[in-house]
Amino acid sequence: MKVLNIISLILIIIGGLNWLSVGLFKYDVVSEIFGGTEEIGSRIIYIVVGVAALYALTLFSKLTSKN
């Protein structure tokens, strides 16, 4: 499970950095790499990052649980 947590964190960071570049520079790195936001490659990346974020929600219970 630890590997899945690390992969999820990396994907969320990548997604966050992409949104930072969109916000600051109006430049979407993912769509630039894959040829646009409607291309299948971009959509797959957006979905994978979104799923990683949903998975990360489960980590809150681990962080707040009393050991």
A tleap script that builds the chain and sets N, CA, C and O, in Angstrom:
source leaprc.protein.ff14SB
mol = sequence {
  NMET LYS VAL LEU ASN ILE ILE SER LEU ILE
  LEU ILE ILE ILE GLY GLY LEU ASN TRP LEU
  SER VAL GLY LEU PHE LYS TYR ASP VAL VAL
  SER GLU ILE PHE GLY GLY THR GLU GLU ILE
  GLY SER ARG ILE ILE TYR ILE VAL VAL GLY
  VAL ALA ALA LEU TYR ALA LEU THR LEU PHE
  SER LYS LEU THR SER LYS CASN
}
set mol.1.N position { 0.810 -1.190 0.000 }
set mol.1.CA position { 0.000 0.000 0.000 }
set mol.1.C position { 0.856 1.258 0.000 }
set mol.1.O position { 0.451 2.289 -0.538 }
set mol.2.N position { 2.019 1.178 0.592 }
set mol.2.CA position { 2.873 2.354 0.668 }
set mol.2.C position { 3.258 2.832 -0.737 }
set mol.2.O position { 3.336 4.036 -0.979 }
set mol.3.N position { 3.497 1.909 -1.652 }
set mol.3.CA position { 3.857 2.279 -3.023 }
set mol.3.C position { 2.698 3.023 -3.681 }
set mol.3.O position { 2.909 4.016 -4.377 }
set mol.4.N position { 1.482 2.546 -3.463 }
set mol.4.CA position { 0.302 3.205 -4.020 }
set mol.4.C position { 0.156 4.618 -3.451 }
set mol.4.O position { -0.210 5.542 -4.178 }
set mol.5.N position { 0.436 4.789 -2.169 }
set mol.5.CA position { 0.389 6.117 -1.555 }
set mol.5.C position { 1.403 7.060 -2.201 }
set mol.5.O position { 1.092 8.220 -2.472 }
set mol.6.N position { 2.597 6.568 -2.442 }
set mol.6.CA position { 3.647 7.393 -3.048 }
set mol.6.C position { 3.289 7.757 -4.479 }
set mol.6.O position { 3.460 8.905 -4.891 }
set mol.7.N position { 2.793 6.786 -5.241 }
set mol.7.CA position { 2.392 7.059 -6.629 }
set mol.7.C position { 1.264 8.087 -6.652 }
set mol.7.O position { 1.270 9.007 -7.470 }
set mol.8.N position { 0.310 7.927 -5.763 }
set mol.8.CA position { -0.797 8.872 -5.687 }
set mol.8.C position { -0.297 10.277 -5.365 }
set mol.8.O position { -0.732 11.249 -5.982 }
set mol.9.N position { 0.594 10.384 -4.424 }
set mol.9.CA position { 1.148 11.686 -4.056 }
set mol.9.C position { 1.894 12.325 -5.220 }
set mol.9.O position { 1.749 13.522 -5.467 }
set mol.10.N position { 2.684 11.544 -5.929 }
set mol.10.CA position { 3.422 12.064 -7.083 }
set mol.10.C position { 2.457 12.573 -8.148 }
set mol.10.O position { 2.665 13.651 -8.706 }
set mol.11.N position { 1.408 11.812 -8.434 }
set mol.11.CA position { 0.429 12.233 -9.437 }
set mol.11.C position { -0.302 13.500 -9.019 }
set mol.11.O position { -0.566 14.367 -9.852 }
set mol.12.N position { -0.629 13.611 -7.748 }
set mol.12.CA position { -1.303 14.817 -7.263 }
set mol.12.C position { -0.379 16.028 -7.356 }
set mol.12.O position { -0.827 17.123 -7.698 }
set mol.13.N position { 0.885 15.845 -7.060 }
set mol.13.CA position { 1.845 16.943 -7.188 }
set mol.13.C position { 1.974 17.365 -8.640 }
set mol.13.O position { 1.982 18.559 -8.940 }
set mol.14.N position { 2.075 16.402 -9.543 }
set mol.14.CA position { 2.155 16.726 -10.975 }
set mol.14.C position { 0.904 17.496 -11.410 }
set mol.14.O position { 1.007 18.496 -12.120 }
set mol.15.N position { -0.265 17.036 -10.989 }
set mol.15.CA position { -1.500 17.735 -11.326 }
set mol.15.C position { -1.538 19.136 -10.747 }
set mol.15.O position { -1.977 20.077 -11.409 }
set mol.16.N position { -1.079 19.276 -9.515 }
set mol.16.CA position { -1.045 20.594 -8.882 }
set mol.16.C position { -0.102 21.548 -9.595 }
set mol.16.O position { -0.417 22.725 -9.769 }
set mol.17.N position { 1.045 21.045 -10.003 }
set mol.17.CA position { 1.990 21.884 -10.742 }
set mol.17.C position { 1.420 22.288 -12.104 }
set mol.17.O position { 1.643 23.406 -12.568 }
set mol.18.N position { 0.691 21.383 -12.732 }
set mol.18.CA position { 0.049 21.723 -14.000 }
set mol.18.C position { -0.967 22.844 -13.791 }
set mol.18.O position { -1.014 23.795 -14.571 }
set mol.19.N position { -1.783 22.733 -12.735 }
set mol.19.CA position { -2.761 23.791 -12.463 }
set mol.19.C position { -2.077 25.101 -12.098 }
set mol.19.O position { -2.581 26.174 -12.428 }
set mol.20.N position { -0.943 25.027 -11.427 }
set mol.20.CA position { -0.171 26.241 -11.132 }
set mol.20.C position { 0.259 26.927 -12.424 }
set mol.20.O position { 0.152 28.147 -12.550 }
set mol.21.N position { 0.747 26.141 -13.382 }
set mol.21.CA position { 1.171 26.733 -14.658 }
set mol.21.C position { -0.026 27.288 -15.432 }
set mol.21.O position { 0.107 28.288 -16.137 }
set mol.22.N position { -1.188 26.653 -15.308 }
set mol.22.CA position { -2.396 27.179 -15.951 }
set mol.22.C position { -2.778 28.508 -15.305 }
set mol.22.O position { -3.085 29.476 -16.001 }
set mol.23.N position { -2.760 28.553 -13.994 }
set mol.23.CA position { -3.150 29.764 -13.278 }
set mol.23.C position { -2.207 30.931 -13.480 }
set mol.23.O position { -2.646 32.067 -13.654 }
set mol.24.N position { -0.917 30.658 -13.459 }
set mol.24.CA position { 0.062 31.740 -13.570 }
set mol.24.C position { 0.344 32.152 -15.009 }
set mol.24.O position { 0.475 33.337 -15.313 }
set mol.25.N position { 0.435 31.165 -15.885 }
set mol.25.CA position { 0.924 31.442 -17.239 }
set mol.25.C position { -0.075 31.103 -18.348 }
set mol.25.O position { 0.227 31.272 -19.529 }
set mol.26.N position { -1.282 30.618 -17.962 }
set mol.26.CA position { -2.273 30.163 -18.940 }
set mol.26.C position { -1.667 29.131 -19.895 }
set mol.26.O position { -1.908 29.157 -21.102 }
set mol.27.N position { -0.876 28.225 -19.319 }
set mol.27.CA position { -0.166 27.206 -20.099 }
set mol.27.C position { -0.439 25.840 -19.487 }
set mol.27.O position { 0.006 25.555 -18.375 }
set mol.28.N position { -1.159 25.006 -20.197 }
set mol.28.CA position { -1.497 23.662 -19.733 }
set mol.28.C position { -0.456 22.686 -20.289 }
set mol.28.O position { -0.471 22.354 -21.475 }
set mol.29.N position { 0.434 22.240 -19.425 }
set mol.29.CA position { 1.532 21.370 -19.835 }
set mol.29.C position { 1.001 20.052 -20.399 }
set mol.29.O position { 1.497 19.571 -21.418 }
set mol.30.N position { 0.004 19.473 -19.750 }
set mol.30.CA position { -0.524 18.181 -20.193 }
set mol.30.C position { -1.114 18.289 -21.595 }
set mol.30.O position { -0.820 17.462 -22.457 }
set mol.31.N position { -1.936 19.294 -21.824 }
set mol.31.CA position { -2.536 19.428 -23.153 }
set mol.31.C position { -1.491 19.780 -24.197 }
set mol.31.O position { -1.637 19.414 -25.363 }
set mol.32.N position { -0.446 20.479 -23.803 }
set mol.32.CA position { 0.638 20.791 -24.737 }
set mol.32.C position { 1.375 19.520 -25.154 }
set mol.32.O position { 1.717 19.351 -26.324 }
set mol.33.N position { 1.613 18.639 -24.205 }
set mol.33.CA position { 2.327 17.394 -24.503 }
set mol.33.C position { 1.487 16.487 -25.402 }
set mol.33.O position { 2.006 15.872 -26.333 }
set mol.34.N position { 0.181 16.410 -25.114 }
set mol.34.CA position { -0.673 15.454 -25.814 }
set mol.34.C position { -1.486 16.062 -26.943 }
set mol.34.O position { -2.281 15.357 -27.565 }
set mol.35.N position { -1.317 17.340 -27.229 }
set mol.35.CA position { -1.954 17.940 -28.396 }
set mol.35.C position { -3.326 18.543 -28.171 }
set mol.35.O position { -4.075 18.726 -29.130 }
set mol.36.N position { -3.673 18.852 -26.953 }
set mol.36.CA position { -4.951 19.493 -26.676 }
set mol.36.C position { -5.709 18.808 -25.567 }
set mol.36.O position { -5.448 17.650 -25.242 }
set mol.37.N position { -6.653 19.531 -24.984 }
set mol.37.CA position { -7.398 18.982 -23.848 }
set mol.37.C position { -8.390 17.902 -24.264 }
set mol.37.O position { -8.808 17.094 -23.434 }
set mol.38.N position { -8.765 17.880 -25.523 }
set mol.38.CA position { -9.734 16.887 -25.997 }
set mol.38.C position { -9.074 15.598 -26.497 }
set mol.38.O position { -9.773 14.633 -26.807 }
set mol.39.N position { -7.777 15.568 -26.577 }
set mol.39.CA position { -7.073 14.368 -27.043 }
set mol.39.C position { -7.141 13.280 -25.975 }
set mol.39.O position { -7.188 13.563 -24.778 }
set mol.40.N position { -7.144 12.044 -26.429 }
set mol.40.CA position { -7.301 10.907 -25.518 }
set mol.40.C position { -6.161 10.834 -24.497 }
set mol.40.O position { -6.389 10.463 -23.345 }
set mol.41.N position { -4.942 11.183 -24.906 }
set mol.41.CA position { -3.803 11.151 -23.977 }
set mol.41.C position { -3.995 12.116 -22.827 }
set mol.41.O position { -3.754 11.772 -21.670 }
set mol.42.N position { -4.432 13.332 -23.147 }
set mol.42.CA position { -4.689 14.335 -22.102 }
set mol.42.C position { -5.795 13.871 -21.175 }
set mol.42.O position { -5.685 13.990 -19.954 }
set mol.43.N position { -6.853 13.346 -21.753 }
set mol.43.CA position { -7.984 12.912 -20.941 }
set mol.43.C position { -7.592 11.775 -20.005 }
set mol.43.O position { -8.047 11.723 -18.863 }
set mol.44.N position { -6.754 10.870 -20.482 }
set mol.44.CA position { -6.287 9.766 -19.635 }
set mol.44.C position { -5.471 10.304 -18.464 }
set mol.44.O position { -5.655 9.873 -17.326 }
set mol.45.N position { -4.572 11.242 -18.740 }
set mol.45.CA position { -3.761 11.829 -17.669 }
set mol.45.C position { -4.652 12.536 -16.660 }
set mol.45.O position { -4.478 12.362 -15.454 }
set mol.46.N position { -5.615 13.339 -17.142 }
set mol.46.CA position { -6.522 14.031 -16.228 }
set mol.46.C position { -7.301 13.036 -15.374 }
set mol.46.O position { -7.487 13.266 -14.179 }
set mol.47.N position { -7.754 11.946 -15.961 }
set mol.47.CA position { -8.504 10.931 -15.219 }
set mol.47.C position { -7.622 10.245 -14.184 }
set mol.47.O position { -8.044 10.040 -13.046 }
set mol.48.N position { -6.400 9.891 -14.571 }
set mol.48.CA position { -5.486 9.217 -13.638 }
set mol.48.C position { -5.160 10.125 -12.458 }
set mol.48.O position { -5.137 9.668 -11.315 }
set mol.49.N position { -4.910 11.399 -12.719 }
set mol.49.CA position { -4.625 12.342 -11.631 }
set mol.49.C position { -5.861 12.508 -10.745 }
set mol.49.O position { -5.740 12.579 -9.522 }
set mol.50.N position { -7.034 12.570 -11.347 }
set mol.50.CA position { -8.263 12.672 -10.569 }
set mol.50.C position { -8.512 11.456 -9.692 }
set mol.50.O position { -8.927 11.593 -8.541 }
set mol.51.N position { -8.264 10.278 -10.224 }
set mol.51.CA position { -8.412 9.044 -9.435 }
set mol.51.C position { -7.404 9.033 -8.285 }
set mol.51.O position { -7.725 8.597 -7.179 }
set mol.52.N position { -6.189 9.511 -8.546 }
set mol.52.CA position { -5.180 9.599 -7.480 }
set mol.52.C position { -5.651 10.539 -6.375 }
set mol.52.O position { -5.434 10.273 -5.192 }
set mol.53.N position { -6.294 11.637 -6.761 }
set mol.53.CA position { -6.815 12.569 -5.762 }
set mol.53.C position { -7.939 11.926 -4.954 }
set mol.53.O position { -8.007 12.105 -3.738 }
set mol.54.N position { -8.811 11.185 -5.613 }
set mol.54.CA position { -9.872 10.482 -4.889 }
set mol.54.C position { -9.281 9.464 -3.923 }
set mol.54.O position { -9.743 9.340 -2.789 }
set mol.55.N position { -8.269 8.741 -4.367 }
set mol.55.CA position { -7.606 7.779 -3.485 }
set mol.55.C position { -6.977 8.498 -2.288 }
set mol.55.O position { -7.017 7.992 -1.166 }
set mol.56.N position { -6.403 9.661 -2.525 }
set mol.56.CA position { -5.750 10.412 -1.451 }
set mol.56.C position { -6.733 10.817 -0.363 }
set mol.56.O position { -6.343 11.016 0.787 }
set mol.57.N position { -8.004 10.939 -0.720 }
set mol.57.CA position { -9.005 11.247 0.304 }
set mol.57.C position { -9.048 10.173 1.378 }
set mol.57.O position { -9.341 10.465 2.538 }
set mol.58.N position { -8.759 8.941 1.005 }
set mol.58.CA position { -8.764 7.856 1.990 }
set mol.58.C position { -7.596 7.965 2.965 }
set mol.58.O position { -7.625 7.374 4.044 }
set mol.59.N position { -6.575 8.718 2.584 }
set mol.59.CA position { -5.408 8.858 3.448 }
set mol.59.C position { -5.688 9.745 4.660 }
set mol.59.O position { -4.973 9.671 5.660 }
set mol.60.N position { -6.726 10.585 4.577 }
set mol.60.CA position { -7.060 11.427 5.717 }
set mol.60.C position { -7.380 10.593 6.954 }
set mol.60.O position { -6.986 10.947 8.066 }
set mol.61.N position { -8.084 9.501 6.763 }
set mol.61.CA position { -8.421 8.663 7.915 }
set mol.61.C position { -7.168 8.057 8.529 }
set mol.61.O position { -7.094 7.871 9.744 }
set mol.62.N position { -6.191 7.751 7.699 }
set mol.62.CA position { -4.935 7.204 8.221 }
set mol.62.C position { -4.150 8.259 8.982 }
set mol.62.O position { -3.508 7.959 9.989 }
set mol.63.N position { -4.202 9.488 8.502 }
set mol.63.CA position { -3.475 10.574 9.166 }
set mol.63.C position { -4.101 10.970 10.494 }
set mol.63.O position { -3.399 11.352 11.431 }
set mol.64.N position { -5.414 10.877 10.570 }
set mol.64.CA position { -6.102 11.320 11.778 }
set mol.64.C position { -6.357 10.195 12.781 }
set mol.64.O position { -6.791 10.454 13.903 }
set mol.65.N position { -6.091 8.954 12.386 }
set mol.65.CA position { -6.335 7.861 13.319 }
set mol.65.C position { -5.303 7.859 14.434 }
set mol.65.O position { -4.141 8.207 14.229 }
set mol.66.N position { -5.748 7.464 15.605 }
set mol.66.CA position { -4.865 7.414 16.776 }
set mol.66.C position { -4.202 6.053 16.833 }
set mol.66.O position { -4.876 5.028 16.931 }
set mol.67.N position { -2.897 6.046 16.772 }
set mol.67.CA position { -2.151 4.781 16.829 }
set mol.67.C position { -1.607 4.548 18.193 }
set mol.67.O position { -0.951 3.534 18.431 }
savepdb mol mol.pdb
quit
